[in-house]
Amino acid sequence: MNISKQVHTAGRLIVAATDENIASVLNRALAAFLGDRFKSMPASIVDADRIQSSVFASVIYRSDAGIVAGEPPAVPTDGTAAIIDAFAELTLDGFRESYARIAEAKALKKTPVEEGQTRTSVTLGIIMTGRSSVPLEAIMDELALLNAKTSGALWPDMIVVADTMVINYAVQFPGESLNGDFLPPTENAMQNGAPAFYVLTVMRPTADYAFNKMLAFLCAHLGIFMPSATLPEWNAILKGVTKHAVTHSGYQYNRKGEIAPVPREFYNDRYLPPRPLLIEGPKGEVLSTIEYLPWQDGGAILLQGKLPLEGILVFLGKKGIEHGRVIRRPHAQISYVLPIGEADFRDMLLRFQRQSNMKVRQDTGHFVVQKIADEGTGTPFIARIMLGIMTLRNSVYADEPGRKKFDRLYESVRSSLFNARTSLQDIVATWDEHTRKIASGEIAQIRGGNLHIAESIDMELRRDVESFLNAASRTMKTGLQLLAKYMGLDFGFLFQKPAAFDKGIAALDMTDPALAAYLRDTRAWAEPLMLLRNDLEHAIWTLPRVTYAPTDGGASAAQPQIGGKTVTQFVTDSFDRLCCLVEELIVHGLQQQMPAGITITEVPHHKRRAEAPERFGITLSTGGLPPWRIAYHGSRFEET
């Protein structure tokens, strides 16, 4: 049996453990893999000032650490590599208490590592439980709240639910996707400057491979704590463990070496960075690109290309010389966080250009930032139809070709839907303005017993109704149908005659009964809408004229009727149903393709962000918030 399977087998015993035996089960499992340089047992830890921590189910310590006898024993902090606070079931109160115990233990004094040594003295802190009684998002939210009030050095490094998932931190460099796990930095790692990378809280759907993930993480730390120790290869332990993750909070280090939340305005959905500047050689050849990255209390510089970033940072003067450390990535160089603003960055480039034979110029390419509506993501329509769906698609189409194809197909849906919305708004505005003029007597008069109307809106209404019906038809029958096929859904039978519809829905019932039930109810409004559009195209139907009647001292206007509804009510109701169909069918299609262990949940109204009230979010299939299931409803779009 390979080591991954051995660890997995041991982890399954932890899932079934009780509060009474979880410590013994956990320590037996650890003993099988830690080698002879480390041991583990239930204990507290104690520092040189004789300040003692709470008792932990497992303290992982160097075998040569001098144990302080007692019941239970205490391990000196200098010999302690990691602590695991383990219990059978996780509750919110239990999590808060465990967080405090970990922070208390991590705050105990340790002898710093001597300068020049490549090891760590930091105590790794893990919260481990067999199962959770609360949604894991509640733990993530609580973790963010507690982190905001606690020094980063005292945070727990990992939360493990043995049958479900692991929460820990991952590193992400600017311009890249998630990289590896974030291990706690050594005590004085940030003393000479803070590296410019993001630290993201991630939730991984490990299922019952959570112990594999935890042990691999622990072994990586132990290998730095005692480089001479012989330990299992952490990457071999991870065989079979998912690489997918759901991200939550984002953090970054400031120049003081303190970790702090990324400002909301710099999140991907709110920040559009400027295009990089080009650095050209004497012959006009592009040698590198360079850009400024705003940071917590300063800025960082990202360079891609042949030139060494250190050679450019010297043009910052003293700031660049004292703080000019560089991180080298496969395709970029990133400075540490510098005490500069964008104006300093521009001055640096001017000096660089004056004192070298190279030129710096703006890339002639550009982003097009175009206003598409007099509203932003604060409205449900924009937040859900634009931002929400595009955010969800990121979890499915990680590859650029797949994402681009989805975007191209969705653009057709969105364009037609926006056109239908514009036609609806024009119909309502035309009718409201016309009735205002009628009521005021501006265009309606009674002369000689006859009612005279000085304005007609029949042509405008017919034009806009035709535009609405055509746009609604394109949204459903063309754009949405093609996008659905790309996502593996075929609902073309929705628009066919009864026999073909019945055959198609019966086949769908066998593979996706929830979608079949949804489309049965959808046909009740979609079929009349499509038939009306066909009748209009073949000149079988025309919108009736507005009718007028005299009233006491004035006149009134009656809207044309469509299917027993006034024209404004018909287009309003139809558009509302259309929005629900677009959102729900696409989300259902994306949900079917989510990575294993990840699904989509519906965010309750009171938890939707005011600046972007998205309806859907990502969660874990097991242990997370309730998975959303497609089901037809009669609620208005903005009420769902």
C-alpha positions in Angstrom: 0.0 0.0 0.0 1.5 3.4 -1.0 1.8 6.1 1.6 -1.2 8.1 0.4 -3.5 5.1 0.9 -1.9 4.4 4.3 -2.6 8.0 5.5 -6.1 7.9 4.0 -6.8 4.7 6.0 -5.6 6.3 9.2 -7.6 9.4 8.5 -10.9 7.4 8.3 -10.4 6.3 11.9 -10.3 10.0 12.9 -13.6 10.6 11.2 -15.2 8.0 13.5 -13.5 9.2 16.7 -15.3 10.5 19.8 -14.2 13.2 22.2 -13.0 10.5 24.5 -10.7 8.7 22.1 -9.8 11.3 19.4 -6.5 12.2 21.0 -5.3 8.6 21.1 -6.5 7.8 17.6 -4.8 11.0 16.2 -1.5 10.3 18.0 -1.4 6.7 16.9 -1.9 7.9 13.3 0.8 10.5 13.6 3.3 8.0 15.2 3.2 5.9 12.1 4.5 8.7 9.9 6.6 11.1 12.0 9.8 9.0 12.1 12.2 8.9 15.1 13.0 12.6 15.3 9.5 13.7 16.3 7.0 12.4 18.8 3.4 13.4 19.6 1.2 13.1 22.7 -1.5 15.0 24.6 0.2 17.7 26.5 0.5 21.4 27.2 3.5 23.6 26.3 5.5 25.7 28.6 8.0 28.6 27.9 11.1 29.7 29.8 9.0 32.0 32.0 7.0 28.9 33.1 3.9 30.3 31.4 1.9 27.2 30.4 -0.7 26.7 27.6 -4.0 24.8 27.6 -3.7 21.0 27.0 -3.8 19.9 23.4 -4.9 16.6 22.0 -1.5 16.4 20.3 1.8 18.3 20.7 4.3 17.4 18.1 7.8 17.8 19.5 11.4 17.0 19.0 12.3 13.6 20.5 15.2 15.2 22.5 13.0 17.9 24.0 13.1 17.7 27.8 9.5 16.8 28.9 8.3 18.4 32.1 6.6 15.6 34.1 3.0 16.0 35.1 -0.5 14.8 34.3 -0.6 15.6 31.5 3.0 16.4 30.8 4.3 19.8 29.4 6.6 20.2 26.4 9.1 23.1 26.4 8.2 25.6 23.7 11.6 25.4 22.0 11.1 21.8 21.3 7.5 22.2 20.2 7.0 22.1 16.4 3.2 21.9 16.2 0.0 21.7 18.3 -3.2 20.2 17.2 -6.4 21.0 19.1 -8.7 18.1 18.3 -12.2 17.2 19.2 -15.0 15.2 17.7 -17.5 17.8 16.4 -17.0 21.4 15.4 -19.4 24.1 16.6 -19.1 27.8 16.3 -18.5 28.3 20.0 -16.1 25.4 20.0 -14.2 27.0 17.1 -13.9 30.3 18.9 -12.5 28.6 22.0 -10.1 26.5 20.0 -8.9 29.6 18.1 -8.2 31.3 21.4 -6.2 28.3 22.8 -4.1 28.2 19.6 -3.4 31.9 19.8 -2.5 31.7 23.5 0.0 28.9 22.8 1.6 30.6 19.8 2.1 33.7 21.9 4.4 31.8 24.4 8.1 32.7 24.2 10.6 30.7 22.0 14.3 31.1 21.5 14.8 32.8 18.1 16.6 30.9 15.4 20.2 32.1 15.1 20.9 34.3 12.1 22.1 32.4 9.1 20.2 29.2 9.9 17.7 28.0 7.4 15.1 26.6 9.8 12.0 27.8 11.6 11.2 27.9 15.3 7.5 28.8 14.8 4.8 26.6 16.3 2.3 25.4 13.7 -1.3 25.5 15.0 -4.0 23.2 13.7 -7.6 22.8 14.7 -8.9 19.3 13.9 -12.3 17.8 14.2 -14.0 14.7 13.0 -17.1 16.5 11.6 -18.8 19.9 11.7 -22.3 20.7 13.0 -22.3 24.1 11.2 -22.0 25.1 7.5 -18.3 25.6 6.7 -18.9 29.1 5.4 -19.9 30.1 8.9 -16.5 28.9 10.1 -14.8 30.9 7.3 -16.7 34.0 8.2 -15.9 33.6 11.9 -12.2 33.0 11.0 -12.1 36.3 9.1 -13.6 38.1 12.0 -11.2 36.6 14.6 -8.2 37.2 12.3 -9.2 40.9 12.1 -8.7 41.2 15.8 -5.6 39.0 16.2 -1.9 39.3 15.2 -1.2 37.2 12.1 1.6 35.4 14.0 -1.1 33.9 16.3 -3.6 32.7 13.7 -4.3 29.0 13.4 -2.6 27.7 10.3 -5.1 25.1 9.3 -8.7 24.0 10.2 -9.4 20.3 9.4 -12.8 18.6 9.3 -11.7 15.0 8.8 -14.7 13.9 6.7 -15.1 17.0 4.6 -12.6 19.7 4.0 -9.5 21.7 5.0 -9.3 25.4 5.5 -5.8 26.9 5.3 -3.9 29.7 3.5 -2.5 29.8 0.0 -0.1 32.1 -1.7 -1.0 34.0 -4.8 1.5 36.2 -6.7 0.3 39.2 -8.7 -0.8 38.1 -12.1 -0.9 34.4 -11.3 -3.4 31.8 -10.1 -3.2 30.2 -6.7 0.2 28.8 -5.9 1.2 26.6 -3.0 0.2 26.5 0.6 1.3 29.3 2.9 3.4 28.1 5.8 3.8 30.5 8.8 6.9 32.6 8.2 9.8 32.4 10.6 9.9 34.8 13.5 11.8 37.6 11.9 11.1 36.8 8.2 9.5 40.2 7.5 12.2 42.2 9.4 13.9 43.2 6.2 10.8 43.9 4.2 7.6 42.4 3.1 7.2 40.3 -0.1 4.5 41.4 -2.5 2.2 38.4 -2.6 -1.4 37.7 -1.5 -2.4 35.3 1.2 -5.8 33.8 0.6 -8.0 31.8 2.9 -9.0 28.7 0.9 -11.5 25.9 1.6 -10.5 22.6 -0.1 -13.1 19.8 -0.6 -10.8 17.0 0.5 -13.7 14.7 1.7 -12.1 12.0 3.8 -8.6 12.8 2.4 -8.5 15.7 4.9 -5.9 13.9 7.1 -3.7 13.5 4.0 -3.8 17.2 3.4 -3.1 17.9 7.1 -0.2 15.5 7.3 1.4 16.7 4.1 1.2 20.3 5.5 2.6 19.2 8.8 5.5 17.3 7.2 6.4 20.4 5.1 6.6 22.4 8.3 8.5 19.8 10.2 11.1 19.6 7.4 11.8 23.3 8.0 11.7 23.0 11.8 14.3 20.2 11.7 15.9 20.0 8.2 17.9 16.9 9.3 14.8 14.8 10.1 13.7 12.0 7.8 10.0 12.5 7.0 7.6 11.2 4.3 7.5 13.1 1.1 4.6 15.5 1.5 3.8 15.4 -2.3 3.5 11.6 -2.1 1.0 11.9 0.8 -1.1 14.3 -1.4 -1.7 11.7 -4.1 -5.5 11.5 -4.5 -6.2 14.8 -2.8 -8.1 17.4 -4.8 -6.3 20.6 -5.9 -9.5 22.5 -6.2 -10.3 25.3 -3.7 -12.9 27.9 -2.8 -11.3 31.2 -1.9 -12.6 33.5 0.8 -10.7 36.4 2.4 -7.5 38.0 1.0 -4.6 39.3 3.0 -1.2 41.0 2.2 1.8 42.0 4.3 2.5 45.7 4.8 6.0 47.3 5.2 5.9 46.7 9.0 5.6 42.9 8.3 2.0 42.8 9.6 -0.6 40.9 7.6 -3.8 42.8 6.9 -6.9 42.4 4.7 -6.6 43.4 1.1 -8.6 46.6 0.7 -11.9 45.8 -1.0 -11.2 48.3 -3.8 -8.3 46.1 -5.0 -10.3 42.9 -5.4 -10.5 41.5 -8.9 -14.2 42.5 -9.3 -13.5 46.1 -8.5 -10.0 47.0 -9.7 -8.9 47.5 -13.3 -5.1 47.9 -13.3 -3.5 50.2 -15.9 -1.7 48.6 -18.8 2.0 47.9 -18.2 4.6 50.4 -19.7 7.1 49.2 -22.3 10.9 49.4 -21.9 12.5 49.5 -25.3 16.2 49.1 -26.3 18.2 51.4 -28.6 16.7 49.8 -31.7 13.1 50.0 -30.5 12.9 46.4 -29.4 10.8 45.6 -26.4 13.0 44.3 -23.6 10.5 44.3 -20.7 7.2 45.5 -19.4 6.9 47.2 -16.1 3.9 48.2 -13.9 3.2 49.7 -10.5 1.1 47.7 -8.0 -0.7 49.7 -5.2 -0.2 48.0 -1.8 -1.2 48.4 1.8 1.1 51.2 2.8 3.2 51.6 -0.3 3.6 49.9 -3.7 5.4 47.1 -5.5 6.8 46.9 -9.0 6.2 44.0 -11.4 8.6 43.5 -14.3 8.3 40.9 -17.1 11.1 40.4 -19.7 14.9 40.3 -20.0 16.0 43.2 -17.7 16.9 42.6 -14.1 14.5 44.5 -11.8 17.3 45.3 -9.3 19.0 47.4 -11.9 15.9 49.6 -12.3 15.1 49.9 -8.6 18.4 51.8 -8.0 16.8 54.7 -9.8 14.5 55.1 -6.8 17.5 56.2 -4.9 17.8 55.4 -1.2 14.3 53.8 -1.1 15.2 51.4 -3.9 18.6 50.5 -2.4 17.4 49.9 1.1 14.2 48.0 0.2 15.0 46.7 -3.3 14.7 43.0 -2.7 13.1 41.0 -5.6 11.1 37.8 -5.9 11.8 35.9 -9.1 8.8 34.0 -10.6 8.8 31.9 -13.8 7.5 34.7 -15.9 8.1 37.8 -13.8 10.1 39.7 -11.2 8.3 41.3 -8.3 9.8 43.8 -5.8 9.2 43.6 -2.1 6.7 46.3 -0.8 8.4 49.7 -1.3 7.7 53.0 0.5 6.6 54.6 -2.7 3.5 55.8 -4.5 2.7 56.0 -8.2 4.3 59.4 -8.5 7.6 57.9 -7.2 7.3 55.1 -9.7 6.9 57.6 -12.6 9.9 59.7 -11.3 12.0 56.5 -11.2 11.2 55.7 -14.8 12.1 59.3 -15.9 15.5 59.0 -14.2 16.0 55.5 -15.7 15.3 56.8 -19.2 17.5 59.9 -18.8 20.5 57.9 -17.5 20.3 54.9 -19.9 20.0 54.2 -23.6 16.5 52.8 -23.2 13.1 54.3 -23.6 9.9 53.9 -21.6 6.7 54.4 -23.3 3.0 53.6 -22.9 1.7 50.6 -24.7 -0.4 51.7 -27.6 -2.8 48.9 -26.9 -5.6 49.7 -24.4 -8.5 48.4 -22.5 -11.9 49.8 -23.6 -13.8 50.9 -20.5 -17.2 51.6 -21.8 -20.4 52.6 -20.0 -23.1 50.2 -21.0 -25.9 51.4 -18.7 -26.8 54.1 -16.2 -26.4 51.6 -13.3 -23.7 49.4 -11.7 -23.4 46.2 -9.8 -25.5 47.7 -7.0 -28.6 46.7 -9.0 -29.7 43.0 -9.0 -29.9 42.9 -12.8 -26.3 44.0 -13.4 -25.0 42.1 -10.3 -26.6 38.8 -11.3 -26.7 38.8 -15.1 -23.2 40.2 -15.6 -21.0 40.0 -12.5 -22.6 36.9 -10.9 -22.6 34.6 -13.9 -19.1 35.6 -15.0 -17.8 34.9 -11.5 -19.3 31.5 -11.5 -17.9 30.7 -14.9 -14.4 31.2 -13.5 -14.7 28.1 -11.4 -15.6 25.9 -14.4 -13.5 27.3 -17.3 -10.0 27.6 -15.9 -8.5 27.3 -19.4 -8.5 30.5 -21.5 -9.9 28.9 -24.7 -12.9 27.4 -22.8 -13.5 30.7 -21.0 -13.3 32.7 -24.2 -15.8 30.5 -26.0 -18.2 30.7 -23.0 -17.8 34.5 -23.0 -18.5 34.8 -26.8 -21.6 32.7 -26.5 -22.8 34.5 -23.4 -22.3 37.9 -25.1 -24.9 37.0 -27.6 -27.4 36.1 -24.8 -26.6 39.2 -22.8 -26.8 41.5 -25.9 -30.2 40.3 -26.8 -31.4 40.5 -23.2 -30.2 44.0 -22.9 -32.0 44.9 -26.2 -35.2 43.4 -24.8 -34.8 45.4 -21.7 -34.3 48.6 -23.6 -37.5 48.0 -25.7 -39.4 47.3 -22.5 -38.2 50.6 -20.9 -39.1 52.4 -24.1 -42.6 50.9 -24.1 -43.2 51.9 -20.5 -41.8 55.4 -21.0 -43.9 56.0 -24.1 -47.0 54.9 -22.4 -46.4 56.9 -19.2 -45.6 60.1 -21.1 -48.7 59.7 -23.3 -51.1 59.1 -20.4 -49.6 62.1 -18.6 -50.3 64.3 -21.6 -53.9 62.9 -21.9 -54.6 63.5 -18.2 -53.2 67.1 -18.3 -55.4 67.9 -21.4 -52.2 68.7 -23.3 -53.2 66.5 -26.2 -56.8 65.6 -25.5 -59.8 67.9 -26.0 -63.5 67.5 -26.4 -64.8 69.7 -29.2 -68.4 69.6 -30.4 -69.0 66.5 -28.4 -66.2 64.7 -30.1 -62.9 63.6 -28.5 -59.8 64.9 -30.3 -56.4 63.3 -29.5 -53.5 65.4 -31.0 -50.9 62.6 -30.7 -50.7 58.9 -31.7 -48.2 56.4 -30.1 -49.5 53.3 -32.0 -46.6 53.2 -34.4 -44.1 53.6 -31.6 -45.7 50.9 -29.5 -45.8 48.5 -32.4 -42.2 49.2 -33.3 -41.0 48.7 -29.7 -43.2 45.6 -29.1 -41.8 44.1 -32.3 -38.2 44.9 -31.1 -39.0 43.3 -27.7 -40.4 40.1 -29.2 -37.5 39.7 -31.6 -34.9 40.3 -28.9 -36.6 38.0 -26.5 -36.8 35.3 -29.2 -33.1 35.7 -30.0 -32.2 35.5 -26.3 -34.0 32.2 -25.8 -34.0 30.4 -29.1 -30.6 31.5 -30.4 -28.2 32.7 -27.8 -29.3 30.7 -24.8 -29.8 27.5 -26.7 -26.2 27.7 -28.2 -24.7 28.5 -24.8 -26.6 25.7 -23.1 -25.3 23.2 -25.7 -21.8 24.3 -25.0 -22.4 23.5 -21.3 -23.9 20.1 -22.1 -27.6 21.0 -22.0 -30.0 20.6 -24.9 -33.4 22.2 -24.6 -34.2 22.8 -28.3 -37.4 20.8 -27.9 -38.8 23.6 -25.7 -39.7 25.5 -28.9 -41.0 22.6 -30.9 -44.5 21.2 -31.4 -46.3 19.3 -28.6 -45.2 15.8 -29.8 -41.6 16.7 -30.2 -41.7 18.6 -26.9 -43.2 15.6 -25.1 -40.5 13.3 -26.6 -37.7 15.6 -25.6 -38.9 16.2 -22.1 -39.4 12.4 -21.5 -35.8 11.8 -22.5 -34.6 14.6 -20.2 -36.6 13.2 -17.3 -34.3 10.2 -17.4 -31.1 12.2 -17.0 -32.0 15.5 -15.4 -35.5 15.4 -13.9 -35.1 18.7 -12.1 -34.4 20.5 -15.3 -37.2 18.6 -17.1 -39.7 19.8 -14.5 -38.4 23.3 -14.8 -38.8 23.4 -18.6 -42.3 22.0 -18.4 -43.4 25.0 -16.4 -41.3 27.3 -18.5 -43.1 26.3 -21.7 -46.4 27.7 -20.2 -45.1 31.3 -20.9 -42.3 30.7 -23.4 -44.5 29.0 -26.0 -47.1 31.8 -26.3 -44.3 34.3 -26.5 -42.6 32.5 -29.3 -45.9 31.9 -31.2 -46.7 35.6 -30.9 -43.3 36.5 -32.3 -43.9 34.1 -35.2 -47.4 35.5 -35.9 -45.9 39.0 -35.9 -43.2 37.9 -38.4 -45.8 36.3 -40.7 -48.1 39.3 -40.5 -50.8 37.3 -38.8 -50.9 39.5 -35.7 -50.5 43.2 -35.1 -50.6 45.1 -31.8 -54.1 46.7 -31.4 -54.4 50.4 -31.3 -54.7 52.5 -28.2 -58.4 53.3 -27.4 -59.7 56.5 -25.8 -62.9 57.5 -24.0 -64.2 60.8 -22.7 -64.4 61.3 -19.0 -65.8 64.1 -16.8 -63.8 67.1 -18.1 -61.2 65.1 -20.0 -60.3 61.8 -21.5 -58.7 58.5 -20.7 -56.6 56.0 -22.7 -56.7 52.2 -22.6 -53.6 50.2 -23.3 -53.6 47.6 -26.1 -54.0 44.0 -24.8 -51.8 41.0 -25.5 -53.0 37.7 -24.2 -55.4 39.3 -21.7 -52.8 41.7 -20.3 -52.0 45.3 -21.0 -49.0 45.8 -23.3 -46.8 47.2 -20.4 -47.8 44.3 -18.1 -47.2 41.7 -20.8 -43.7 42.9 -21.7 -42.8 43.5 -18.0 -43.9 39.9 -17.0 -42.3 38.3 -20.1 -39.0 40.1 -19.5 -39.1 39.1 -15.8 -39.6 35.4 -16.8 -36.8 35.7 -19.4 -34.3 37.0 -16.9 -35.1 34.1 -14.5 -34.7 31.6 -17.3 -31.3 33.1 -18.5 -29.9 33.2 -15.0 -31.2 29.9 -13.7 -30.5 27.8 -16.8 -26.9 29.0 -17.1 -26.3 28.6 -13.4 -27.7 25.0 -13.6 -25.4 24.3 -16.6 -22.4 25.7 -14.7 -23.3 23.7 -11.6 -23.3 20.5 -13.6 -19.6 21.2 -14.6 -18.2 22.3 -11.3 -15.1 20.6 -10.1 -15.6 17.5 -7.8 -16.5 18.6 -4.3 -17.7 22.1 -5.3 -21.2 23.3 -6.1 -23.3 26.4 -6.2 -25.5 27.7 -3.4 -28.1 30.5 -3.3 -27.1 33.4 -1.1 -29.9 34.6 1.2 -31.1 38.1 0.5 -29.9 39.5 3.9 -26.4 38.2 3.1 -26.0 39.7 -0.4 -23.5 42.5 -0.6 -25.1 45.9 -1.1 -22.5 46.9 -3.7 -23.1 43.7 -5.7 -26.2 41.6 -4.6 -25.3 38.4 -6.4 -27.8 35.6 -6.0 -25.3 32.7 -6.2 -22.0 31.7 -4.7 -19.6 28.8 -4.5 -19.8 26.2 -1.7 -18.6 22.7 -1.0 -20.8 19.8 -2.0 -20.6 18.3 1.4 -20.5 20.3 4.6 -21.1 23.7 2.9 -24.2 25.7 2.5 -27.2 23.9 1.0 -26.6 23.3 -2.7 -29.0 25.2 -5.0 -31.4 23.0 -7.1 -33.1 24.4 -10.2 -36.9 24.6 -9.6 -39.5 26.8 -11.3 -41.0 29.6 -9.3 -43.4 32.5 -9.9 -41.4 35.1 -8.0 -40.2 38.2 -9.6 -36.6 38.3 -10.7 -35.6 40.9 -8.1 -37.4 39.0 -5.3 -35.5 35.7 -5.8 
